[in-house]
Amino acid sequence: MGQTDARILSDPMPIRDAATGIVLRDAATRPRVLMGQRGKDAAFMPSKFVFPGGAVDAVDATIPFARPPAPECLSRLSLDGANGGALMAASVRELWEETGLLLGAPDARATGMQAPKGWRGYLATGHLPDGAALEYMFRAITPPGRTRRFDARFFLVDAEALASDPDDFSGAEDELSHLQWIPLDKVRSFDMPFITEVVLAEIAARVEGRAAPGVPFFDNSTEESRFRRL
């Protein structure tokens, strides 16, 4: 996890690297984002509406890209010593698992690989992740005292980059329910975590062309919450 590991924290809960994929649709007309509801018995954020995402697995670092990520994106991700490729691959995997949507491009290497657990279904489609379609746009560390703590990086994706039908969630696993495209002007009527509301405000600012330069970072690694832009 890079520099986060070196920090002395008052909370013994480990902080895991995590990645989130935010798919944006109809940005030029009525922008919508894909969200789903976590189960009421979930250990982390039960019953909340969230974006697809989850912890990074070790195998994510072994997955090649059909198209490489933008150098600027990898450069910003590397500021804290993180494995940018693993984070971006994890966001693609989580999107696939939780929604059934495929973000990737056809690549002959996919079917020739020894598919690791978690990637078998994805690679069987003959695709590899499309790193060029992912835009690093937010980072947040879960505050102390939570049942789970993550150093989460959020990646924005245009729905037009999907290699599957954006309305077909039939391949989704059961971690998220009520998957739907929610208009930005209606999304705050849903029950969601505070940090998700902050991310949505940043998305709205980007869509409207008023976002400040850089990647917002809410650093809650210690009891003192800090904000800066990467």
C-alpha positions as CSV (number, residue, x, y, z in Angstrom):
1,M,0.0,0.0,0.0
2,G,2.9,2.3,-0.3
3,Q,3.4,5.1,2.2
4,T,0.1,4.4,4.0
5,D,1.8,1.3,5.5
6,A,4.5,3.4,7.1
7,R,2.1,5.6,9.0
8,I,1.5,4.9,12.7
9,L,-2.2,4.7,13.1
10,S,-4.3,4.7,16.3
11,D,-6.7,2.4,14.7
12,P,-5.5,-1.3,14.4
13,M,-7.7,-2.0,11.5
14,P,-5.5,-2.6,8.4
15,I,-6.0,-0.3,5.4
16,R,-6.3,-2.2,2.1
17,D,-5.9,-0.9,-1.4
18,A,-9.2,-0.8,-3.2
19,A,-10.5,0.3,-6.6
20,T,-13.8,1.6,-7.8
21,G,-15.2,1.9,-11.3
22,I,-17.6,4.8,-12.0
23,V,-19.4,4.5,-15.3
24,L,-20.9,7.7,-16.7
25,R,-23.5,7.7,-19.4
26,D,-25.1,10.5,-21.4
27,A,-22.7,13.1,-20.2
28,A,-23.8,15.6,-22.9
29,T,-27.5,15.4,-22.3
30,R,-28.6,14.1,-18.9
31,P,-25.6,12.5,-17.1
32,R,-26.3,9.2,-15.3
33,V,-24.0,7.0,-13.2
34,L,-24.2,3.3,-12.5
35,M,-24.9,2.4,-8.9
36,G,-26.3,-0.5,-6.9
37,Q,-27.3,-1.2,-3.3
38,R,-25.2,-3.2,-0.9
39,G,-26.9,-5.9,1.2
40,K,-28.4,-5.1,4.6
41,D,-26.1,-7.7,6.2
42,A,-22.9,-6.5,4.5
43,A,-20.0,-5.8,6.9
44,F,-19.1,-2.6,5.1
45,M,-21.7,0.1,4.3
46,P,-24.8,-2.1,4.6
47,S,-27.8,-1.0,2.6
48,K,-26.0,1.9,1.0
49,F,-26.1,2.8,-2.7
50,V,-22.5,2.7,-4.0
51,F,-20.4,2.4,-7.2
52,P,-19.0,-1.0,-8.1
53,G,-15.7,-1.6,-6.4
54,G,-13.7,-3.6,-3.9
55,A,-10.3,-4.6,-2.6
56,V,-7.3,-5.2,-4.9
57,D,-6.3,-8.9,-5.2
58,A,-2.7,-9.9,-5.7
59,V,-3.5,-11.5,-9.1
60,D,-4.7,-8.1,-10.4
61,A,-1.1,-7.1,-10.8
62,T,-0.5,-10.0,-13.3
63,I,-3.2,-8.9,-15.8
64,P,-1.9,-7.2,-18.9
65,F,-3.9,-4.4,-20.7
66,A,-5.2,-4.5,-24.2
67,R,-4.5,-0.7,-24.3
68,P,-2.2,0.8,-21.8
69,P,-3.3,3.4,-19.2
70,A,-2.4,7.0,-19.9
71,P,1.1,7.9,-18.6
72,E,-0.4,10.8,-16.5
73,C,-2.8,8.4,-14.8
74,L,-0.1,6.0,-13.8
75,S,2.2,8.8,-12.7
76,R,-0.5,10.2,-10.3
77,L,-1.2,6.7,-9.0
78,S,2.5,6.2,-8.3
79,L,2.8,9.3,-6.1
80,D,2.2,7.1,-3.0
81,G,4.1,4.1,-4.2
82,A,0.9,2.2,-5.3
83,N,0.8,-0.3,-8.1
84,G,-1.3,1.7,-10.6
85,G,-1.7,-1.2,-13.0
86,A,-3.1,-3.5,-10.3
87,L,-5.5,-0.8,-9.1
88,M,-6.8,-0.2,-12.6
89,A,-7.2,-3.9,-13.4
90,A,-9.0,-4.3,-10.1
91,S,-11.6,-1.7,-11.0
92,V,-12.2,-3.5,-14.3
93,R,-12.6,-6.9,-12.4
94,E,-14.9,-5.4,-9.8
95,L,-17.1,-3.8,-12.5
96,W,-17.3,-7.2,-14.3
97,E,-18.1,-9.1,-11.1
98,E,-20.6,-6.7,-9.6
99,T,-22.5,-5.6,-12.7
100,G,-21.6,-8.0,-15.5
101,L,-20.4,-5.1,-17.7
102,L,-17.3,-5.6,-19.7
103,L,-14.7,-2.9,-20.0
104,G,-12.0,-4.2,-22.3
105,A,-10.8,-4.8,-25.8
106,P,-10.4,-8.0,-27.8
107,D,-6.9,-9.5,-27.3
108,A,-5.5,-12.9,-28.3
109,R,-3.5,-13.1,-25.1
110,A,-6.7,-13.4,-23.1
111,T,-7.6,-16.9,-24.1
112,G,-4.0,-18.1,-24.1
113,M,-3.3,-17.1,-20.5
114,Q,-3.5,-19.3,-17.4
115,A,-6.5,-17.5,-16.0
116,P,-6.2,-16.8,-12.3
117,K,-9.1,-17.1,-9.9
118,G,-11.3,-14.0,-10.2
119,W,-10.4,-13.4,-13.8
120,R,-11.5,-16.7,-15.5
121,G,-14.9,-15.5,-16.6
122,Y,-13.6,-12.2,-17.8
123,L,-10.7,-13.6,-19.8
124,A,-12.9,-16.3,-21.3
125,T,-14.6,-13.5,-23.2
126,G,-11.4,-12.9,-25.2
127,H,-10.9,-9.4,-23.8
128,L,-8.2,-7.7,-21.7
129,P,-8.8,-4.5,-19.7
130,D,-8.8,-1.3,-21.6
131,G,-6.5,0.9,-19.5
132,A,-6.9,3.9,-21.8
133,A,-10.6,4.1,-20.9
134,L,-10.0,4.6,-17.2
135,E,-9.5,8.1,-15.8
136,Y,-8.1,8.4,-12.2
137,M,-10.4,11.0,-10.6
138,F,-10.6,10.6,-6.8
139,R,-8.8,9.0,-3.8
140,A,-10.1,8.5,-0.3
141,I,-9.0,6.6,2.8
142,T,-11.7,5.2,5.1
143,P,-11.6,7.0,8.5
144,P,-10.6,5.2,11.7
145,G,-13.3,3.3,13.6
146,R,-14.9,1.6,10.6
147,T,-15.5,-2.1,10.3
148,R,-13.3,-2.1,7.1
149,R,-10.8,0.4,6.0
150,F,-9.7,1.0,2.4
151,D,-7.3,3.3,0.5
152,A,-9.7,3.6,-2.5
153,R,-8.9,5.0,-5.9
154,F,-11.9,5.9,-8.1
155,F,-11.7,5.6,-11.9
156,L,-14.2,7.3,-14.3
157,V,-15.3,5.4,-17.4
158,D,-17.5,6.6,-20.3
159,A,-20.2,4.1,-20.9
160,E,-19.4,4.2,-24.6
161,A,-16.1,2.5,-23.9
162,L,-17.9,-0.7,-22.6
163,A,-17.6,-3.8,-24.8
164,S,-21.1,-5.0,-23.6
165,D,-24.7,-3.8,-23.5
166,P,-24.8,-1.2,-20.7
167,D,-28.3,-2.3,-19.8
168,D,-27.5,-6.0,-19.4
169,F,-26.7,-6.9,-15.8
170,S,-27.5,-10.6,-16.2
171,G,-23.9,-11.6,-15.5
172,A,-23.7,-9.7,-12.2
173,E,-22.9,-11.5,-9.0
174,D,-25.2,-10.8,-6.0
175,E,-23.1,-8.4,-4.1
176,L,-25.1,-5.4,-5.4
177,S,-28.8,-5.3,-5.9
178,H,-31.0,-2.7,-7.7
179,L,-28.3,-1.9,-10.3
180,Q,-29.5,1.1,-12.2
181,W,-28.4,4.2,-14.1
182,I,-29.2,7.2,-11.8
183,P,-29.3,10.8,-13.2
184,L,-26.9,13.1,-11.4
185,D,-29.8,15.4,-10.6
186,K,-31.7,12.7,-8.8
187,V,-28.9,10.7,-7.2
188,R,-28.9,12.5,-3.8
189,S,-32.3,11.1,-3.0
190,F,-30.7,7.7,-2.5
191,D,-29.1,6.5,0.7
192,M,-25.4,6.6,0.2
193,P,-22.1,7.1,2.1
194,F,-20.9,10.7,2.6
195,I,-17.8,10.1,0.6
196,T,-19.9,8.9,-2.3
197,E,-21.8,12.2,-2.3
198,V,-18.4,14.0,-2.4
199,V,-17.3,11.9,-5.4
200,L,-20.6,12.7,-7.1
201,A,-20.0,16.4,-6.6
202,E,-16.6,16.0,-8.3
203,I,-18.2,14.2,-11.2
204,A,-20.8,16.9,-11.7
205,A,-18.0,19.5,-11.6
206,R,-16.2,17.6,-14.3
207,V,-19.2,17.2,-16.5
208,E,-19.9,21.0,-16.2
209,G,-16.3,22.0,-16.9
210,R,-15.7,23.6,-13.5
211,A,-13.5,21.0,-11.8
212,A,-10.2,22.2,-10.3
213,P,-7.0,20.6,-11.6
214,G,-5.7,17.4,-10.1
215,V,-7.2,14.4,-8.2
216,P,-9.0,15.1,-5.0
217,F,-7.7,13.1,-2.0
218,F,-9.5,12.7,1.3
219,D,-6.8,11.4,3.6
220,N,-8.3,9.9,6.7
221,S,-5.4,7.6,7.6
222,T,-5.2,9.2,11.0
223,E,-7.7,10.9,13.3
224,E,-7.0,14.2,11.6
225,S,-8.8,14.3,8.2
226,R,-6.8,16.1,5.5
227,F,-7.7,17.1,2.0
228,R,-5.4,17.9,-0.9
229,R,-5.2,17.4,-4.7
230,L,-2.7,15.1,-6.2
